[in-house]
Amino acid sequence: MLSEGDLVHIPQDVNMWDFTANGSMNVIKTEKPITGVFMGQVVADTCRVYALGRTSTVQIRHIYPMEEANASKTN
């Protein structure tokens, strides 16, 4: 379960969207995997994340927690 402030992995080719001040929708598709900060769940299948210098909505099925167990270990 994700909590506000958790780091998340967002894979390549994921749509991230938000509405501008004039009401139009601004959509960004990730070109490479990125790291974001989980800001909270909006509805059952979407959440807000802070990534690429902005807060956006993304489908929750496209984000993964960045936990020590999920990270590769290098020595």
N, CA, C and O atoms as a Maestro MAE file, in Angstrom:
{
 s_m_m2io_version
 :::
 2.0.0
}

f_m_ct {
 s_m_title
 :::
 protein
 m_atom[300] {
  # First column is atom index #
  i_m_mmod_type
  r_m_x_coord
  r_m_y_coord
  r_m_z_coord
  i_m_residue_number
  s_m_chain_name
  s_m_pdb_residue_name
  s_m_pdb_atom_name
  i_m_atomic_number
  :::
  1 25 0.845 -1.182 0.000 1 A "MET " " N  " 7
  2 3 0.000 0.000 0.000 1 A "MET " " CA " 6
  3 2 0.887 1.241 0.000 1 A "MET " " C  " 6
  4 15 1.797 1.355 0.821 1 A "MET " " O  " 8
  5 25 0.631 2.150 -0.897 2 A "LEU " " N  " 7
  6 3 1.423 3.378 -0.995 2 A "LEU " " CA " 6
  7 2 0.895 4.440 -0.038 2 A "LEU " " C  " 6
  8 15 -0.308 4.551 0.199 2 A "LEU " " O  " 8
  9 25 1.821 5.208 0.500 3 A "SER " " N  " 7
  10 3 1.478 6.326 1.367 3 A "SER " " CA " 6
  11 2 2.001 7.608 0.740 3 A "SER " " C  " 6
  12 15 2.960 7.582 -0.032 3 A "SER " " O  " 8
  13 25 1.374 8.723 1.068 4 A "GLU " " N  " 7
  14 3 1.807 10.006 0.551 4 A "GLU " " CA " 6
  15 2 3.286 10.220 0.866 4 A "GLU " " C  " 6
  16 15 3.719 10.040 2.004 4 A "GLU " " O  " 8
  17 25 4.051 10.602 -0.145 5 A "GLY " " N  " 7
  18 3 5.479 10.840 0.013 5 A "GLY " " CA " 6
  19 2 6.360 9.676 -0.401 5 A "GLY " " C  " 6
  20 15 7.578 9.830 -0.486 5 A "GLY " " O  " 8
  21 25 5.772 8.512 -0.663 6 A "ASP " " N  " 7
  22 3 6.560 7.359 -1.104 6 A "ASP " " CA " 6
  23 2 7.121 7.594 -2.500 6 A "ASP " " C  " 6
  24 15 6.466 8.190 -3.355 6 A "ASP " " O  " 8
  25 25 8.349 7.114 -2.718 7 A "LEU " " N  " 7
  26 3 8.929 7.158 -4.053 7 A "LEU " " CA " 6
  27 2 8.332 6.051 -4.895 7 A "LEU " " C  " 6
  28 15 8.143 4.931 -4.419 7 A "LEU " " O  " 8
  29 25 8.032 6.367 -6.165 8 A "VAL " " N  " 7
  30 3 7.463 5.373 -7.072 8 A "VAL " " CA " 6
  31 2 8.236 5.354 -8.390 8 A "VAL " " C  " 6
  32 15 8.796 6.363 -8.818 8 A "VAL " " O  " 8
  33 25 8.249 4.191 -9.013 9 A "HIS " " N  " 7
  34 3 8.840 3.991 -10.336 9 A "HIS " " CA " 6
  35 2 7.716 4.128 -11.355 9 A "HIS " " C  " 6
  36 15 6.668 3.497 -11.219 9 A "HIS " " O  " 8
  37 25 7.937 4.951 -12.375 10 A "ILE " " N  " 7
  38 3 6.971 5.116 -13.459 10 A "ILE " " CA " 6
  39 2 7.672 4.665 -14.735 10 A "ILE " " C  " 6
  40 15 8.633 5.307 -15.157 10 A "ILE " " O  " 8
  41 25 7.217 3.576 -15.363 11 A "PRO " " N  " 7
  42 3 7.889 3.037 -16.547 11 A "PRO " " CA " 6
  43 2 7.791 3.954 -17.771 11 A "PRO " " C  " 6
  44 15 7.092 4.967 -17.758 11 A "PRO " " O  " 8
  45 25 8.494 3.576 -18.798 12 A "GLN " " N  " 7
  46 3 8.422 4.254 -20.092 12 A "GLN " " CA " 6
  47 2 7.036 4.066 -20.699 12 A "GLN " " C  " 6
  48 15 6.381 3.052 -20.458 12 A "GLN " " O  " 8
  49 25 6.590 5.043 -21.486 13 A "ASP " " N  " 7
  50 3 5.350 4.972 -22.274 13 A "ASP " " CA " 6
  51 2 4.081 5.020 -21.418 13 A "ASP " " C  " 6
  52 15 3.078 4.390 -21.754 13 A "ASP " " O  " 8
  53 25 4.127 5.769 -20.314 14 A "VAL " " N  " 7
  54 3 2.966 5.940 -19.436 14 A "VAL " " CA " 6
  55 2 2.420 7.355 -19.620 14 A "VAL " " C  " 6
  56 15 3.186 8.318 -19.590 14 A "VAL " " O  " 8
  57 25 1.118 7.492 -19.809 15 A "ASN " " N  " 7
  58 3 0.484 8.805 -19.923 15 A "ASN " " CA " 6
  59 2 0.294 9.425 -18.544 15 A "ASN " " C  " 6
  60 15 -0.209 8.789 -17.618 15 A "ASN " " O  " 8
  61 25 0.713 10.693 -18.434 16 A "MET " " N  " 7
  62 3 0.520 11.488 -17.224 16 A "MET " " CA " 6
  63 2 -0.229 12.740 -17.669 16 A "MET " " C  " 6
  64 15 0.180 13.393 -18.629 16 A "MET " " O  " 8
  65 25 -1.324 13.083 -16.982 17 A "TRP " " N  " 7
  66 3 -2.111 14.217 -17.440 17 A "TRP " " CA " 6
  67 2 -2.502 15.142 -16.304 17 A "TRP " " C  " 6
  68 15 -2.484 14.783 -15.127 17 A "TRP " " O  " 8
  69 25 -2.860 16.365 -16.719 18 A "ASP " " N  " 7
  70 3 -3.328 17.374 -15.780 18 A "ASP " " CA " 6
  71 2 -4.104 18.404 -16.589 18 A "ASP " " C  " 6
  72 15 -3.976 18.468 -17.811 18 A "ASP " " O  " 8
  73 25 -4.901 19.202 -15.910 19 A "PHE " " N  " 7
  74 3 -5.659 20.252 -16.566 19 A "PHE " " CA " 6
  75 2 -4.970 21.590 -16.343 19 A "PHE " " C  " 6
  76 15 -4.491 21.873 -15.245 19 A "PHE " " O  " 8
  77 25 -4.921 22.405 -17.379 20 A "THR " " N  " 7
  78 3 -4.305 23.724 -17.294 20 A "THR " " CA " 6
  79 2 -5.307 24.720 -16.724 20 A "THR " " C  " 6
  80 15 -6.473 24.383 -16.519 20 A "THR " " O  " 8
  81 25 -4.858 25.938 -16.470 21 A "ALA " " N  " 7
  82 3 -5.712 26.978 -15.890 21 A "ALA " " CA " 6
  83 2 -6.908 27.295 -16.785 21 A "ALA " " C  " 6
  84 15 -7.969 27.666 -16.282 21 A "ALA " " O  " 8
  85 25 -6.753 27.155 -18.102 22 A "ASN " " N  " 7
  86 3 -7.866 27.466 -19.009 22 A "ASN " " CA " 6
  87 2 -8.776 26.259 -19.260 22 A "ASN " " C  " 6
  88 15 -9.696 26.337 -20.074 22 A "ASN " " O  " 8
  89 25 -8.521 25.137 -18.559 23 A "GLY " " N  " 7
  90 3 -9.412 23.983 -18.654 23 A "GLY " " CA " 6
  91 2 -9.014 22.939 -19.674 23 A "GLY " " C  " 6
  92 15 -9.676 21.905 -19.767 23 A "GLY " " O  " 8
  93 25 -7.957 23.165 -20.449 24 A "SER " " N  " 7
  94 3 -7.534 22.153 -21.417 24 A "SER " " CA " 6
  95 2 -6.690 21.084 -20.717 24 A "SER " " C  " 6
  96 15 -6.123 21.317 -19.649 24 A "SER " " O  " 8
  97 25 -6.625 19.927 -21.336 25 A "MET " " N  " 7
  98 3 -5.873 18.822 -20.756 25 A "MET " " CA " 6
  99 2 -4.467 18.805 -21.340 25 A "MET " " C  " 6
  100 15 -4.285 18.914 -22.552 25 A "MET " " O  " 8
  101 25 -3.480 18.668 -20.468 26 A "ASN " " N  " 7
  102 3 -2.088 18.582 -20.865 26 A "ASN " " CA " 6
  103 2 -1.625 17.155 -20.580 26 A "ASN " " C  " 6
  104 15 -1.641 16.721 -19.429 26 A "ASN " " O  " 8
  105 25 -1.210 16.417 -21.623 27 A "VAL " " N  " 7
  106 3 -0.796 15.021 -21.471 27 A "VAL " " CA " 6
  107 2 0.681 14.891 -21.813 27 A "VAL " " C  " 6
  108 15 1.147 15.411 -22.827 27 A "VAL " " O  " 8
  109 25 1.405 14.195 -20.956 28 A "ILE " " N  " 7
  110 3 2.806 13.874 -21.198 28 A "ILE " " CA " 6
  111 2 2.930 12.357 -21.188 28 A "ILE " " C  " 6
  112 15 2.368 11.699 -20.314 28 A "ILE " " O  " 8
  113 25 3.659 11.792 -22.149 29 A "LYS " " N  " 7
  114 3 3.952 10.368 -22.165 29 A "LYS " " CA " 6
  115 2 5.418 10.202 -21.792 29 A "LYS " " C  " 6
  116 15 6.287 10.822 -22.407 29 A "LYS " " O  " 8
  117 25 5.703 9.378 -20.797 30 A "THR " " N  " 7
  118 3 7.087 9.205 -20.378 30 A "THR " " CA " 6
  119 2 7.893 8.570 -21.499 30 A "THR " " C  " 6
  120 15 7.472 7.583 -22.103 30 A "THR " " O  " 8
  121 25 9.061 9.150 -21.769 31 A "GLU " " N  " 7
  122 3 9.936 8.640 -22.826 31 A "GLU " " CA " 6
  123 2 10.924 7.613 -22.297 31 A "GLU " " C  " 6
  124 15 11.493 6.835 -23.063 31 A "GLU " " O  " 8
  125 25 11.125 7.615 -20.990 32 A "LYS " " N  " 7
  126 3 12.007 6.650 -20.336 32 A "LYS " " CA " 6
  127 2 11.487 6.468 -18.913 32 A "LYS " " C  " 6
  128 15 10.698 7.286 -18.441 32 A "LYS " " O  " 8
  129 25 11.908 5.427 -18.230 33 A "PRO " " N  " 7
  130 3 11.468 5.237 -16.842 33 A "PRO " " CA " 6
  131 2 11.898 6.425 -15.980 33 A "PRO " " C  " 6
  132 15 12.996 6.958 -16.141 33 A "PRO " " O  " 8
  133 25 11.017 6.829 -15.063 34 A "ILE " " N  " 7
  134 3 11.307 7.959 -14.183 34 A "ILE " " CA " 6
  135 2 10.898 7.620 -12.755 34 A "ILE " " C  " 6
  136 15 10.183 6.651 -12.502 34 A "ILE " " O  " 8
  137 25 11.369 8.440 -11.842 35 A "THR " " N  " 7
  138 3 11.002 8.324 -10.435 35 A "THR " " CA " 6
  139 2 10.066 9.466 -10.081 35 A "THR " " C  " 6
  140 15 10.269 10.596 -10.524 35 A "THR " " O  " 8
  141 25 9.048 9.183 -9.290 36 A "GLY " " N  " 7
  142 3 8.111 10.202 -8.852 36 A "GLY " " CA " 6
  143 2 7.809 10.059 -7.371 36 A "GLY " " C  " 6
  144 15 8.269 9.122 -6.718 36 A "GLY " " O  " 8
  145 25 7.038 10.990 -6.854 37 A "VAL " " N  " 7
  146 3 6.596 10.965 -5.469 37 A "VAL " " CA " 6
  147 2 5.080 10.781 -5.463 37 A "VAL " " C  " 6
  148 15 4.351 11.548 -6.092 37 A "VAL " " O  " 8
  149 25 4.623 9.777 -4.759 38 A "PHE " " N  " 7
  150 3 3.186 9.497 -4.653 38 A "PHE " " CA " 6
  151 2 2.537 10.587 -3.812 38 A "PHE " " C  " 6
  152 15 2.955 10.846 -2.683 38 A "PHE " " O  " 8
  153 25 1.502 11.230 -4.375 39 A "MET " " N  " 7
  154 3 0.834 12.327 -3.690 39 A "MET " " CA " 6
  155 2 -0.542 11.935 -3.148 39 A "MET " " C  " 6
  156 15 -1.133 12.681 -2.367 39 A "MET " " O  " 8
  157 25 -1.046 10.792 -3.548 40 A "GLY " " N  " 7
  158 3 -2.338 10.335 -3.049 40 A "GLY " " CA " 6
  159 2 -3.196 9.755 -4.146 40 A "GLY " " C  " 6
  160 15 -3.005 10.051 -5.325 40 A "GLY " " O  " 8
  161 25 -4.147 8.923 -3.750 41 A "GLN " " N  " 7
  162 3 -5.058 8.287 -4.689 41 A "GLN " " CA " 6
  163 2 -6.235 9.215 -4.952 41 A "GLN " " C  " 6
  164 15 -6.781 9.812 -4.024 41 A "GLN " " O  " 8
  165 25 -6.628 9.336 -6.230 42 A "VAL " " N  " 7
  166 3 -7.743 10.206 -6.612 42 A "VAL " " CA " 6
  167 2 -9.042 9.409 -6.567 42 A "VAL " " C  " 6
  168 15 -9.955 9.741 -5.811 42 A "VAL " " O  " 8
  169 25 -9.117 8.387 -7.356 43 A "VAL " " N  " 7
  170 3 -10.240 7.440 -7.351 43 A "VAL " " CA " 6
  171 2 -9.627 6.052 -7.383 43 A "VAL " " C  " 6
  172 15 -8.405 5.920 -7.304 43 A "VAL " " O  " 8
  173 25 -10.430 5.030 -7.494 44 A "ALA " " N  " 7
  174 3 -9.943 3.654 -7.397 44 A "ALA " " CA " 6
  175 2 -8.798 3.342 -8.356 44 A "ALA " " C  " 6
  176 15 -7.911 2.564 -8.006 44 A "ALA " " O  " 8
  177 25 -8.792 3.926 -9.555 45 A "ASP " " N  " 7
  178 3 -7.780 3.530 -10.539 45 A "ASP " " CA " 6
  179 2 -6.788 4.635 -10.929 45 A "ASP " " C  " 6
  180 15 -5.948 4.410 -11.800 45 A "ASP " " O  " 8
  181 25 -6.861 5.807 -10.318 46 A "THR " " N  " 7
  182 3 -5.902 6.866 -10.631 46 A "THR " " CA " 6
  183 2 -5.329 7.474 -9.353 46 A "THR " " C  " 6
  184 15 -5.919 7.388 -8.276 46 A "THR " " O  " 8
  185 25 -4.158 8.094 -9.513 47 A "CYS " " N  " 7
  186 3 -3.516 8.746 -8.374 47 A "CYS " " CA " 6
  187 2 -2.764 9.969 -8.872 47 A "CYS " " C  " 6
  188 15 -2.600 10.169 -10.075 47 A "CYS " " O  " 8
  189 25 -2.310 10.786 -7.925 48 A "ARG " " N  " 7
  190 3 -1.515 11.974 -8.237 48 A "ARG " " CA " 6
  191 2 -0.071 11.671 -7.884 48 A "ARG " " C  " 6
  192 15 0.212 11.090 -6.836 48 A "ARG " " O  " 8
  193 25 0.843 12.065 -8.762 49 A "VAL " " N  " 7
  194 3 2.272 11.913 -8.520 49 A "VAL " " CA " 6
  195 2 2.974 13.214 -8.872 49 A "VAL " " C  " 6
  196 15 2.529 13.969 -9.736 49 A "VAL " " O  " 8
  197 25 4.081 13.456 -8.184 50 A "TYR " " N  " 7
  198 3 4.942 14.578 -8.534 50 A "TYR " " CA " 6
  199 2 6.134 13.994 -9.268 50 A "TYR " " C  " 6
  200 15 6.906 13.220 -8.701 50 A "TYR " " O  " 8
  201 25 6.280 14.369 -10.541 51 A "ALA " " N  " 7
  202 3 7.385 13.876 -11.365 51 A "ALA " " CA " 6
  203 2 7.617 14.869 -12.492 51 A "ALA " " C  " 6
  204 15 6.692 15.562 -12.917 51 A "ALA " " O  " 8
  205 25 8.825 14.937 -12.963 52 A "LEU " " N  " 7
  206 3 9.194 15.844 -14.056 52 A "LEU " " CA " 6
  207 2 8.868 17.297 -13.719 52 A "LEU " " C  " 6
  208 15 8.546 18.088 -14.606 52 A "LEU " " O  " 8
  209 25 8.953 17.644 -12.436 53 A "GLY " " N  " 7
  210 3 8.747 19.019 -12.005 53 A "GLY " " CA " 6
  211 2 7.306 19.480 -11.951 53 A "GLY " " C  " 6
  212 15 7.044 20.682 -11.907 53 A "GLY " " O  " 8
  213 25 6.366 18.546 -11.953 54 A "ARG " " N  " 7
  214 3 4.944 18.910 -11.910 54 A "ARG " " CA " 6
  215 2 4.130 17.804 -11.256 54 A "ARG " " C  " 6
  216 15 4.586 16.665 -11.149 54 A "ARG " " O  " 8
  217 25 2.932 18.142 -10.823 55 A "THR " " N  " 7
  218 3 2.011 17.161 -10.263 55 A "THR " " CA " 6
  219 2 1.047 16.737 -11.360 55 A "THR " " C  " 6
  220 15 0.436 17.582 -12.014 55 A "THR " " O  " 8
  221 25 0.909 15.425 -11.562 56 A "SER " " N  " 7
  222 3 0.068 14.888 -12.632 56 A "SER " " CA " 6
  223 2 -0.770 13.735 -12.112 56 A "SER " " C  " 6
  224 15 -0.504 13.183 -11.044 56 A "SER " " O  " 8
  225 25 -1.779 13.385 -12.880 57 A "THR " " N  " 7
  226 3 -2.598 12.207 -12.614 57 A "THR " " CA " 6
  227 2 -2.089 11.067 -13.482 57 A "THR " " C  " 6
  228 15 -1.726 11.276 -14.639 57 A "THR " " O  " 8
  229 25 -2.064 9.868 -12.927 58 A "VAL " " N  " 7
  230 3 -1.606 8.690 -13.662 58 A "VAL " " CA " 6
  231 2 -2.422 7.485 -13.195 58 A "VAL " " C  " 6
  232 15 -2.890 7.450 -12.058 58 A "VAL " " O  " 8
  233 25 -2.587 6.510 -14.070 59 A "GLN " " N  " 7
  234 3 -3.287 5.296 -13.662 59 A "GLN " " CA " 6
  235 2 -2.419 4.560 -12.650 59 A "GLN " " C  " 6
  236 15 -1.226 4.354 -12.875 59 A "GLN " " O  " 8
  237 25 -3.022 4.170 -11.544 60 A "ILE " " N  " 7
  238 3 -2.272 3.567 -10.441 60 A "ILE " " CA " 6
  239 2 -1.633 2.243 -10.838 60 A "ILE " " C  " 6
  240 15 -0.632 1.843 -10.243 60 A "ILE " " O  " 8
  241 25 -2.189 1.555 -11.831 61 A "ARG " " N  " 7
  242 3 -1.611 0.270 -12.256 61 A "ARG " " CA " 6
  243 2 -0.266 0.436 -12.943 61 A "ARG " " C  " 6
  244 15 0.448 -0.545 -13.149 61 A "ARG " " O  " 8
  245 25 0.094 1.688 -13.307 62 A "HIS " " N  " 7
  246 3 1.354 1.942 -13.998 62 A "HIS " " CA " 6
  247 2 2.488 2.369 -13.079 62 A "HIS " " C  " 6
  248 15 3.598 2.608 -13.555 62 A "HIS " " O  " 8
  249 25 2.244 2.472 -11.777 63 A "ILE " " N  " 7
  250 3 3.319 2.888 -10.877 63 A "ILE " " CA " 6
  251 2 3.675 1.751 -9.930 63 A "ILE " " C  " 6
  252 15 2.836 0.914 -9.596 63 A "ILE " " O  " 8
  253 25 4.928 1.737 -9.505 64 A "TYR " " N  " 7
  254 3 5.423 0.675 -8.639 64 A "TYR " " CA " 6
  255 2 6.207 1.295 -7.491 64 A "TYR " " C  " 6
  256 15 6.960 2.245 -7.706 64 A "TYR " " O  " 8
  257 25 6.047 0.777 -6.276 65 A "PRO " " N  " 7
  258 3 6.798 1.326 -5.144 65 A "PRO " " CA " 6
  259 2 8.291 1.078 -5.317 65 A "PRO " " C  " 6
  260 15 8.701 0.022 -5.800 65 A "PRO " " O  " 8
  261 25 9.093 2.050 -4.922 66 A "MET " " N  " 7
  262 3 10.548 1.892 -4.943 66 A "MET " " CA " 6
  263 2 10.977 1.551 -3.519 66 A "MET " " C  " 6
  264 15 11.269 2.431 -2.709 66 A "MET " " O  " 8
  265 25 11.005 0.262 -3.241 67 A "GLU " " N  " 7
  266 3 11.388 -0.225 -1.923 67 A "GLU " " CA " 6
  267 2 12.743 -0.904 -2.029 67 A "GLU " " C  " 6
  268 15 13.179 -1.285 -3.115 67 A "GLU " " O  " 8
  269 25 13.388 -1.045 -0.911 68 A "GLU " " N  " 7
  270 3 14.686 -1.701 -0.903 68 A "GLU " " CA " 6
  271 2 14.600 -3.106 -1.490 68 A "GLU " " C  " 6
  272 15 15.533 -3.555 -2.156 68 A "GLU " " O  " 8
  273 25 13.503 -3.798 -1.251 69 A "ALA " " N  " 7
  274 3 13.329 -5.157 -1.773 69 A "ALA " " CA " 6
  275 2 13.225 -5.164 -3.290 69 A "ALA " " C  " 6
  276 15 13.553 -6.170 -3.919 69 A "ALA " " O  " 8
  277 25 12.772 -4.056 -3.900 70 A "ASN " " N  " 7
  278 3 12.617 -3.968 -5.342 70 A "ASN " " CA " 6
  279 2 13.867 -3.415 -6.030 70 A "ASN " " C  " 6
  280 15 13.996 -3.529 -7.249 70 A "ASN " " O  " 8
  281 25 14.774 -2.829 -5.282 71 A "ALA " " N  " 7
  282 3 15.945 -2.206 -5.871 71 A "ALA " " CA " 6
  283 2 17.050 -3.235 -6.084 71 A "ALA " " C  " 6
  284 15 17.214 -4.158 -5.286 71 A "ALA " " O  " 8
  285 25 17.797 -3.069 -7.156 72 A "SER " " N  " 7
  286 3 18.931 -3.970 -7.391 72 A "SER " " CA " 6
  287 2 20.075 -3.552 -6.475 72 A "SER " " C  " 6
  288 15 20.300 -2.361 -6.256 72 A "SER " " O  " 8
  289 25 20.782 -4.514 -5.953 73 A "LYS " " N  " 7
  290 3 21.871 -4.233 -5.034 73 A "LYS " " CA " 6
  291 2 23.188 -4.384 -5.771 73 A "LYS " " C  " 6
  292 15 23.408 -5.379 -6.461 73 A "LYS " " O  " 8
  293 25 24.067 -3.395 -5.629 74 A "THR " " N  " 7
  294 3 25.393 -3.457 -6.224 74 A "THR " " CA " 6
  295 2 26.429 -3.313 -5.137 74 A "THR " " C  " 6
  296 15 26.261 -2.516 -4.213 74 A "THR " " O  " 8
  297 25 27.467 -4.055 -5.235 75 A "ASN " " N  " 7
  298 3 28.565 -3.986 -4.263 75 A "ASN " " CA " 6
  299 2 29.838 -3.599 -4.954 75 A "ASN " " C  " 6
  300 15 30.881 -3.486 -4.309 75 A "ASN " " O  " 8
  :::
 }
 m_bond[299] {
  # First column is bond index #
  i_m_from
  i_m_to
  i_m_order
  :::
  1 1 2 1
  2 2 3 1
  3 3 4 2
  4 3 5 1
  5 5 6 1
  6 6 7 1
  7 7 8 2
  8 7 9 1
  9 9 10 1
  10 10 11 1
  11 11 12 2
  12 11 13 1
  13 13 14 1
  14 14 15 1
  15 15 16 2
  16 15 17 1
  17 17 18 1
  18 18 19 1
  19 19 20 2
  20 19 21 1
  21 21 22 1
  22 22 23 1
  23 23 24 2
  24 23 25 1
  25 25 26 1
  26 26 27 1
  27 27 28 2
  28 27 29 1
  29 29 30 1
  30 30 31 1
  31 31 32 2
  32 31 33 1
  33 33 34 1
  34 34 35 1
  35 35 36 2
  36 35 37 1
  37 37 38 1
  38 38 39 1
  39 39 40 2
  40 39 41 1
  41 41 42 1
  42 42 43 1
  43 43 44 2
  44 43 45 1
  45 45 46 1
  46 46 47 1
  47 47 48 2
  48 47 49 1
  49 49 50 1
  50 50 51 1
  51 51 52 2
  52 51 53 1
  53 53 54 1
  54 54 55 1
  55 55 56 2
  56 55 57 1
  57 57 58 1
  58 58 59 1
  59 59 60 2
  60 59 61 1
  61 61 62 1
  62 62 63 1
  63 63 64 2
  64 63 65 1
  65 65 66 1
  66 66 67 1
  67 67 68 2
  68 67 69 1
  69 69 70 1
  70 70 71 1
  71 71 72 2
  72 71 73 1
  73 73 74 1
  74 74 75 1
  75 75 76 2
  76 75 77 1
  77 77 78 1
  78 78 79 1
  79 79 80 2
  80 79 81 1
  81 81 82 1
  82 82 83 1
  83 83 84 2
  84 83 85 1
  85 85 86 1
  86 86 87 1
  87 87 88 2
  88 87 89 1
  89 89 90 1
  90 90 91 1
  91 91 92 2
  92 91 93 1
  93 93 94 1
  94 94 95 1
  95 95 96 2
  96 95 97 1
  97 97 98 1
  98 98 99 1
  99 99 100 2
  100 99 101 1
  101 101 102 1
  102 102 103 1
  103 103 104 2
  104 103 105 1
  105 105 106 1
  106 106 107 1
  107 107 108 2
  108 107 109 1
  109 109 110 1
  110 110 111 1
  111 111 112 2
  112 111 113 1
  113 113 114 1
  114 114 115 1
  115 115 116 2
  116 115 117 1
  117 117 118 1
  118 118 119 1
  119 119 120 2
  120 119 121 1
  121 121 122 1
  122 122 123 1
  123 123 124 2
  124 123 125 1
  125 125 126 1
  126 126 127 1
  127 127 128 2
  128 127 129 1
  129 129 130 1
  130 130 131 1
  131 131 132 2
  132 131 133 1
  133 133 134 1
  134 134 135 1
  135 135 136 2
  136 135 137 1
  137 137 138 1
  138 138 139 1
  139 139 140 2
  140 139 141 1
  141 141 142 1
  142 142 143 1
  143 143 144 2
  144 143 145 1
  145 145 146 1
  146 146 147 1
  147 147 148 2
  148 147 149 1
  149 149 150 1
  150 150 151 1
  151 151 152 2
  152 151 153 1
  153 153 154 1
  154 154 155 1
  155 155 156 2
  156 155 157 1
  157 157 158 1
  158 158 159 1
  159 159 160 2
  160 159 161 1
  161 161 162 1
  162 162 163 1
  163 163 164 2
  164 163 165 1
  165 165 166 1
  166 166 167 1
  167 167 168 2
  168 167 169 1
  169 169 170 1
  170 170 171 1
  171 171 172 2
  172 171 173 1
  173 173 174 1
  174 174 175 1
  175 175 176 2
  176 175 177 1
  177 177 178 1
  178 178 179 1
  179 179 180 2
  180 179 181 1
  181 181 182 1
  182 182 183 1
  183 183 184 2
  184 183 185 1
  185 185 186 1
  186 186 187 1
  187 187 188 2
  188 187 189 1
  189 189 190 1
  190 190 191 1
  191 191 192 2
  192 191 193 1
  193 193 194 1
  194 194 195 1
  195 195 196 2
  196 195 197 1
  197 197 198 1
  198 198 199 1
  199 199 200 2
  200 199 201 1
  201 201 202 1
  202 202 203 1
  203 203 204 2
  204 203 205 1
  205 205 206 1
  206 206 207 1
  207 207 208 2
  208 207 209 1
  209 209 210 1
  210 210 211 1
  211 211 212 2
  212 211 213 1
  213 213 214 1
  214 214 215 1
  215 215 216 2
  216 215 217 1
  217 217 218 1
  218 218 219 1
  219 219 220 2
  220 219 221 1
  221 221 222 1
  222 222 223 1
  223 223 224 2
  224 223 225 1
  225 225 226 1
  226 226 227 1
  227 227 228 2
  228 227 229 1
  229 229 230 1
  230 230 231 1
  231 231 232 2
  232 231 233 1
  233 233 234 1
  234 234 235 1
  235 235 236 2
  236 235 237 1
  237 237 238 1
  238 238 239 1
  239 239 240 2
  240 239 241 1
  241 241 242 1
  242 242 243 1
  243 243 244 2
  244 243 245 1
  245 245 246 1
  246 246 247 1
  247 247 248 2
  248 247 249 1
  249 249 250 1
  250 250 251 1
  251 251 252 2
  252 251 253 1
  253 253 254 1
  254 254 255 1
  255 255 256 2
  256 255 257 1
  257 257 258 1
  258 258 259 1
  259 259 260 2
  260 259 261 1
  261 261 262 1
  262 262 263 1
  263 263 264 2
  264 263 265 1
  265 265 266 1
  266 266 267 1
  267 267 268 2
  268 267 269 1
  269 269 270 1
  270 270 271 1
  271 271 272 2
  272 271 273 1
  273 273 274 1
  274 274 275 1
  275 275 276 2
  276 275 277 1
  277 277 278 1
  278 278 279 1
  279 279 280 2
  280 279 281 1
  281 281 282 1
  282 282 283 1
  283 283 284 2
  284 283 285 1
  285 285 286 1
  286 286 287 1
  287 287 288 2
  288 287 289 1
  289 289 290 1
  290 290 291 1
  291 291 292 2
  292 291 293 1
  293 293 294 1
  294 294 295 1
  295 295 296 2
  296 295 297 1
  297 297 298 1
  298 298 299 1
  299 299 300 2
  :::
 }
}
